[in-house]
Amino acid sequence: MSRRISVVTAVHAPAAHHLADAYKSLLEQQLPEGWDWQWVIQEDGETDEVAPHVPDDDPRVSFAQGRPGRAGMARTLGLSRAVGEYVKVLDADDMLTPGALARDLAALTANPSLGWATSRVLDLLPDGSTVGFDQDPPNGPIDRGAVLKHWQTHDFRAQVHPATLFARRDLVLALGGWMALPASEDTGLLLALSAVSRGWFTEETGLLYRKWPGQVTSQASHSHAQERDARMAVIQARAQALHELEAWRFEGS
């Protein structure tokens, strides 16, 4: 039996047609001998529009539906089917670059004291061009609490992208999965992970982050000031509380 990485994808109907590209990027991943991935797809809702885009001839792929509650709830429900030692986030409209899973895996297996890993991201624009981020941290380990500190001092923007998260499954479960928020739930998990454990950043691009009109984060509601302030406040309070709990530390094995 192969050891596995559970790739967790939340999807809603408008983004379902992008699943084919996400799947293609998974098929291009090459892992060390004895390792494989499973793809856990969880629909945020119960429509007839997503299932036709889910691969039905690959036993590594599972699909389920549930009451709509946004991406955080869908991902957390998906954890019920995740059997891998590690959990990798892959949004339905994004694509992994070749070697992304192997690089994440290598970082954490080589460093048992690390709880999570992230990588460089390129925004994929509608015209096919890409744009990078000019504030990436150096390649290598990230100290516990460093992401929280950067986020607090840079207008609630982290120096690493939560859409690239790769983490120990047990640690994700211990932190309760993704936050019950209408958005920024992945940032909430990233900051919680950073609050209790060291992480890793890979300078090689690991994700193409698709920008398109139907993208949830491009909608006006995502920037509603009152809601954004509330999201940031609860994310910060949770991460700060975890960081200050001296007994809550991931030390590895």
C-alpha positions as CSV (number, residue, x, y, z in Angstrom):
1,M,0.0,0.0,0.0
2,S,1.4,3.4,-1.0
3,R,1.8,6.2,1.4
4,R,-0.4,9.0,0.3
5,I,-0.8,12.8,0.0
6,S,-4.5,13.9,0.2
7,V,-5.1,16.7,-2.2
8,V,-8.2,18.5,-1.0
9,T,-10.3,20.6,-3.4
10,A,-13.4,22.6,-2.7
11,V,-15.5,23.4,-5.7
12,H,-18.7,25.2,-6.5
13,A,-20.7,25.0,-9.8
14,P,-19.2,28.1,-11.5
15,A,-15.7,26.8,-11.2
16,A,-16.4,23.1,-12.1
17,H,-15.2,23.5,-15.7
18,H,-11.7,24.2,-14.4
19,L,-11.4,20.8,-12.7
20,A,-10.0,19.3,-15.9
21,D,-6.9,21.5,-15.7
22,A,-6.4,20.9,-12.0
23,Y,-6.6,17.1,-12.7
24,K,-4.1,17.4,-15.6
25,S,-1.7,19.1,-13.2
26,L,-2.1,16.3,-10.7
27,L,-1.4,13.6,-13.4
28,E,1.9,15.4,-14.2
29,Q,3.1,15.0,-10.6
30,Q,6.0,12.5,-10.0
31,L,6.4,11.3,-6.5
32,P,9.1,9.1,-4.9
33,E,8.7,5.4,-5.0
34,G,6.1,4.2,-2.5
35,W,4.1,7.4,-2.6
36,D,0.9,8.4,-4.4
37,W,-1.8,11.0,-4.1
38,Q,-5.6,10.9,-3.6
39,W,-7.8,13.7,-4.8
40,V,-10.6,14.6,-2.4
41,I,-13.2,16.8,-4.3
42,Q,-15.9,18.3,-2.1
43,E,-18.7,20.3,-3.7
44,D,-19.9,23.4,-1.8
45,G,-23.5,22.6,-2.5
46,E,-25.6,19.8,-4.0
47,T,-26.1,20.6,-7.7
48,D,-26.0,18.6,-10.9
49,E,-23.3,20.8,-12.4
50,V,-20.1,19.6,-10.8
51,A,-20.2,15.8,-11.0
52,P,-19.9,15.7,-14.9
53,H,-16.5,17.4,-14.6
54,V,-15.1,14.9,-12.0
55,P,-12.9,12.1,-13.4
56,D,-14.9,8.9,-13.0
57,D,-12.2,6.4,-14.1
58,D,-9.5,7.1,-11.5
59,P,-9.8,5.2,-8.2
60,R,-7.6,7.9,-6.6
61,V,-10.4,10.5,-7.0
62,S,-13.4,10.8,-4.7
63,F,-16.3,13.2,-4.9
64,A,-18.9,14.2,-2.4
65,Q,-21.5,17.0,-1.9
66,G,-22.9,18.8,1.0
67,R,-24.9,21.8,2.1
68,P,-23.5,25.1,0.9
69,G,-21.3,26.8,3.5
70,R,-18.4,28.2,1.4
71,A,-15.0,26.7,0.8
72,G,-13.9,26.4,4.4
73,M,-16.7,24.1,5.3
74,A,-16.3,22.1,2.1
75,R,-12.6,21.5,2.6
76,T,-13.2,20.5,6.3
77,L,-15.9,18.0,5.2
78,G,-13.5,16.7,2.7
79,L,-11.0,15.9,5.5
80,S,-13.4,13.0,6.4
81,R,-12.2,11.2,3.3
82,A,-8.5,12.2,3.5
83,V,-6.4,9.3,4.4
84,G,-2.9,10.7,3.6
85,E,-0.2,11.6,6.0
86,Y,-0.2,15.0,4.4
87,V,-2.9,17.4,3.2
88,K,-2.3,19.5,0.1
89,V,-4.7,22.4,-0.8
90,L,-5.6,22.7,-4.5
91,D,-8.4,25.2,-5.4
92,A,-10.6,24.0,-8.2
93,D,-9.5,26.8,-10.6
94,D,-5.7,26.5,-9.9
95,M,-3.0,24.2,-11.2
96,L,0.1,22.6,-9.6
97,T,3.4,23.0,-11.4
98,P,5.4,19.8,-12.2
99,G,7.2,18.6,-9.2
100,A,5.2,20.7,-6.7
101,L,4.1,17.7,-4.6
102,A,7.5,16.1,-4.5
103,R,9.1,19.3,-3.4
104,D,6.6,19.8,-0.6
105,L,7.0,16.2,0.5
106,A,10.8,16.4,0.5
107,A,10.8,19.5,2.6
108,L,8.7,17.9,5.4
109,T,10.2,14.4,5.3
110,A,13.7,15.9,5.5
111,N,12.7,18.2,8.4
112,P,10.5,16.4,11.0
113,S,10.2,19.5,13.1
114,L,8.3,21.4,10.4
115,G,4.5,21.3,10.3
116,W,3.8,22.8,6.9
117,A,5.2,24.0,3.6
118,T,4.3,26.6,1.0
119,S,5.8,27.7,-2.3
120,R,6.1,30.5,-4.8
121,V,2.9,31.4,-6.8
122,L,2.3,32.9,-10.2
123,D,-1.0,34.6,-10.9
124,L,-2.3,33.2,-14.2
125,L,-4.1,36.0,-16.1
126,P,-6.9,35.6,-18.6
127,D,-4.5,36.3,-21.5
128,G,-2.2,33.5,-20.4
129,S,0.5,35.7,-19.0
130,T,1.8,35.3,-15.5
131,V,2.7,37.7,-12.7
132,G,4.8,36.9,-9.6
133,F,4.9,38.3,-6.1
134,D,7.8,40.6,-5.3
135,Q,8.0,39.9,-1.5
136,D,8.7,36.2,-1.4
137,P,10.7,35.1,1.6
138,P,14.0,33.3,1.1
139,N,14.0,29.6,0.3
140,G,14.1,27.5,3.4
141,P,12.5,27.3,6.9
142,I,10.1,29.9,8.3
143,D,10.2,30.5,12.0
144,R,7.2,29.9,14.2
145,G,5.1,33.0,14.3
146,A,6.9,34.8,11.4
147,V,3.9,34.6,9.1
148,L,1.6,36.0,11.7
149,K,4.0,38.9,12.4
150,H,4.4,39.7,8.7
151,W,0.6,39.6,8.2
152,Q,0.0,41.9,11.1
153,T,2.4,44.5,9.8
154,H,1.6,44.3,6.1
155,D,-2.2,45.1,6.0
156,F,-3.2,41.5,6.6
157,R,-1.2,40.1,3.7
158,A,1.1,37.1,4.3
159,Q,4.4,36.7,2.7
160,V,3.4,33.1,1.6
161,H,0.3,32.1,-0.2
162,P,-2.3,29.9,1.6
163,A,-3.4,28.4,-1.7
164,T,-0.1,26.5,-1.7
165,L,-0.4,24.9,1.8
166,F,1.0,21.4,2.3
167,A,0.7,20.3,5.9
168,R,0.7,17.3,8.2
169,R,-2.8,15.9,8.3
170,D,-2.8,15.3,12.1
171,L,-1.8,19.0,12.6
172,V,-4.5,20.3,10.4
173,L,-7.1,18.1,12.2
174,A,-5.8,19.3,15.6
175,L,-6.3,22.9,14.6
176,G,-9.9,22.2,13.4
177,G,-9.3,22.4,9.7
178,W,-10.3,25.5,7.9
179,M,-12.0,28.4,9.7
180,A,-15.8,28.8,9.5
181,L,-15.6,32.1,7.6
182,P,-17.2,33.3,4.3
183,A,-13.7,34.0,3.0
184,S,-10.0,34.0,4.1
185,E,-10.5,30.6,5.8
186,D,-7.3,29.4,4.2
187,T,-5.4,32.4,5.6
188,G,-6.9,31.5,9.0
189,L,-5.4,28.0,8.7
190,L,-2.1,29.2,7.5
191,L,-1.7,31.6,10.4
192,A,-2.8,28.9,12.9
193,L,-0.2,26.6,11.5
194,S,2.4,29.3,11.7
195,A,1.4,30.1,15.3
196,V,2.2,26.5,16.5
197,S,5.0,25.3,14.2
198,R,7.8,26.1,11.9
199,G,7.2,25.9,8.2
200,W,9.0,25.9,4.8
201,F,9.0,28.1,1.7
202,T,10.1,26.7,-1.7
203,E,11.3,29.4,-4.0
204,E,10.4,27.4,-7.1
205,T,6.9,28.1,-8.4
206,G,4.5,25.5,-7.1
207,L,1.1,26.9,-8.2
208,L,-0.5,28.8,-11.0
209,Y,-3.2,30.9,-9.4
210,R,-5.9,31.5,-12.0
211,K,-7.4,35.0,-12.2
212,W,-10.8,35.0,-13.9
213,P,-14.2,36.9,-13.6
214,G,-15.9,34.1,-11.7
215,Q,-13.2,33.9,-9.0
216,V,-14.7,34.2,-5.6
217,T,-12.0,36.6,-4.4
218,S,-12.7,38.9,-7.3
219,Q,-16.2,39.6,-6.3
220,A,-17.1,42.9,-4.6
221,S,-18.4,41.2,-1.5
222,H,-14.9,39.9,-0.8
223,S,-13.7,43.4,-0.1
224,H,-16.7,44.6,1.9
225,A,-14.9,46.6,4.6
226,Q,-17.0,45.6,7.6
227,E,-16.9,41.9,6.9
228,R,-13.2,42.0,6.0
229,D,-12.4,43.7,9.3
230,A,-14.4,41.0,11.1
231,R,-12.6,38.2,9.3
232,M,-9.2,39.7,10.0
233,A,-10.0,40.2,13.7
234,V,-11.1,36.6,14.4
235,I,-8.2,35.2,12.3
236,Q,-5.7,37.3,14.3
237,A,-7.3,36.5,17.6
238,R,-7.1,32.8,17.0
239,A,-3.5,32.8,15.8
240,Q,-2.4,35.1,18.6
241,A,-4.1,32.9,21.2
242,L,-2.4,29.8,19.8
243,H,1.0,31.5,19.6
244,E,0.8,32.5,23.3
245,L,-0.2,29.0,24.5
246,E,3.2,27.7,25.7
247,A,1.9,24.1,25.8
248,W,0.7,24.2,22.2
249,R,3.7,23.6,20.1
250,F,4.4,21.2,17.3
251,E,7.9,19.8,17.9
252,G,7.8,17.0,15.3
253,S,9.0,13.5,15.9
